[in-house]
Each structure stands twice: as C-alpha cells, then as structure tokens.
Amino acid sequence: ETDSVVFVIDRSGSMGWDSKSFTGLNGQPTRGDRLTRAKTELIRAVGALTENFKFNMVAYDCSITKWKSSGTVKADDSNKAGAYAWINALDPGAA
C-alpha cells in the first residue's frame, strides 16, 4: 500500500515574527520565529515518512515554490536529505 502527501509551508514575512521557545530537533528547548518552528516540524514530518510514501512540498508567500517541479517522489533517504536541505534554505519573505 502506498500513500502520498504534499506539505505546504508559509514563508511570508510574518513568519519571521514571534520568537518563542520550542523543542528542537535534538530534543532540547530552543527559541525561534514562526518559520523556524514550522521548518522543524516539517523536518520531523518528512523524517517520519516510510518509503511506501511519496511526497512533495510547496512554500508560499506572494508566490509559490515547489520543491519538486512535478509530482511526488519516494520518501527514501536520498529524497529526504534533499528535502531537508530545501526546508533549511527557506527564509521568511523570500521570493
């Protein structure tokens, strides 16, 4: 059985506001703005996907940017590594 999911993340300028405490990927308390917190949770969600899943991601502000230009990809280690790099490169208000 296979499933697919498309994650959507807001990277608008307001995502750079509101620094608060949250649990980081290392399990330790840390602080970050809205986008940092959302990116952390997105990394956790992608990391939890099993290889029978296919996925893609979309970031939006005034425009839309897809991680993969068409369709979904298998949630294998290589694609997850690429996804993590894409997620970590997201900045608030970046076009």
One Martini backbone bead per residue (centre of mass of N, CA, C, O) as a GRO file, in nm:
protein
   95
    1GLU     BB    1   0.097   0.036   0.022
    2THR     BB    2   0.026   0.372  -0.078
    3ASP     BB    3   0.120   0.715  -0.027
    4SER     BB    4   0.040   1.072  -0.029
    5VAL     BB    5   0.208   1.400   0.015
    6VAL     BB    6   0.154   1.758   0.066
    7PHE     BB    7   0.342   2.015   0.173
    8VAL     BB    8   0.270   2.329   0.345
    9ILE     BB    9   0.453   2.649   0.355
   10ASP     BB   10   0.498   2.942   0.522
   11ARG     BB   11   0.717   3.236   0.402
   12SER     BB   12   0.634   3.485   0.506
   13GLY     BB   13   0.721   3.761   0.679
   14SER     BB   14   0.556   3.677   0.946
   15MET     BB   15   0.747   3.421   1.003
   16GLY     BB   16   0.971   3.620   1.153
   17TRP     BB   17   0.801   3.616   1.398
   18ASP     BB   18   0.763   3.520   1.720
   19SER     BB   19   0.961   3.439   1.945
   20LYS     BB   20   0.994   3.101   2.072
   21SER     BB   21   0.964   2.827   2.250
   22PHE     BB   22   1.108   2.498   2.166
   23THR     BB   23   1.154   2.182   2.031
   24GLY     BB   24   1.409   2.051   1.900
   25LEU     BB   25   1.562   1.803   1.716
   26ASN     BB   26   1.739   1.733   1.990
   27GLY     BB   27   1.516   1.788   2.240
   28GLN     BB   28   1.575   2.083   2.294
   29PRO     BB   29   1.549   2.381   2.403
   30THR     BB   30   1.436   2.659   2.201
   31ARG     BB   31   1.450   2.934   1.969
   32GLY     BB   32   1.191   3.080   1.746
   33ASP     BB   33   1.037   3.147   1.484
   34ARG     BB   34   0.782   3.047   1.293
   35LEU     BB   35   0.957   2.916   1.071
   36THR     BB   36   1.141   2.748   1.247
   37ARG     BB   37   0.913   2.578   1.368
   38ALA     BB   38   0.796   2.471   1.100
   39LYS     BB   39   1.055   2.338   0.993
   40THR     BB   40   1.089   2.136   1.221
   41GLU     BB   41   0.816   1.989   1.172
   42LEU     BB   42   0.872   1.913   0.878
   43ILE     BB   43   1.117   1.739   0.931
   44ARG     BB   44   0.972   1.538   1.110
   45ALA     BB   45   0.762   1.445   0.900
   46VAL     BB   46   0.955   1.346   0.683
   47GLY     BB   47   1.116   1.148   0.869
   48ALA     BB   48   0.845   0.963   0.922
   49LEU     BB   49   0.850   0.857   0.652
   50THR     BB   50   0.794   0.601   0.454
   51GLU     BB   51   0.879   0.442   0.153
   52ASN     BB   52   0.562   0.421   0.068
   53PHE     BB   53   0.593   0.714   0.029
   54LYS     BB   54   0.490   1.017  -0.121
   55PHE     BB   55   0.638   1.349  -0.194
   56ASN     BB   56   0.589   1.705  -0.132
   57MET     BB   57   0.658   2.067  -0.161
   58VAL     BB   58   0.523   2.393  -0.051
   59ALA     BB   59   0.592   2.736  -0.091
   60TYR     BB   60   0.466   3.052   0.049
   61ASP     BB   61   0.363   3.384  -0.049
   62CYS     BB   62   0.334   3.562  -0.331
   63SER     BB   63   0.440   3.280  -0.403
   64ILE     BB   64   0.526   2.967  -0.560
   65THR     BB   65   0.721   2.680  -0.435
   66LYS     BB   66   0.858   2.394  -0.547
   67TRP     BB   67   1.050   2.134  -0.493
   68LYS     BB   68   0.903   1.965  -0.706
   69SER     BB   69   0.777   2.034  -1.017
   70SER     BB   70   0.664   1.725  -1.031
   71GLY     BB   71   0.507   1.565  -0.821
   72THR     BB   72   0.624   1.278  -0.658
   73VAL     BB   73   0.835   1.121  -0.412
   74LYS     BB   74   1.019   0.906  -0.261
   75ALA     BB   75   1.080   0.827   0.092
   76ASP     BB   76   1.388   0.838   0.082
   77ASP     BB   77   1.695   0.925   0.188
   78SER     BB   78   1.766   1.109  -0.051
   79ASN     BB   79   1.503   1.282  -0.057
   80LYS     BB   80   1.517   1.374   0.236
   81ALA     BB   81   1.783   1.528   0.216
   82GLY     BB   82   1.676   1.731   0.004
   83ALA     BB   83   1.446   1.838   0.179
   84TYR     BB   84   1.612   1.951   0.414
   85ALA     BB   85   1.765   2.159   0.246
   86TRP     BB   86   1.518   2.316   0.147
   87ILE     BB   87   1.403   2.389   0.421
   88ASN     BB   88   1.662   2.534   0.541
   89ALA     BB   89   1.650   2.765   0.302
   90LEU     BB   90   1.419   2.897   0.420
   91ASP     BB   91   1.274   3.228   0.414
   92PRO     BB   92   1.137   3.504   0.510
   93GLY     BB   93   1.014   3.658   0.221
   94ALA     BB   94   1.104   3.475   0.002
   95ALA     BB   95   1.108   3.455  -0.365
   0.00000   0.00000   0.00000
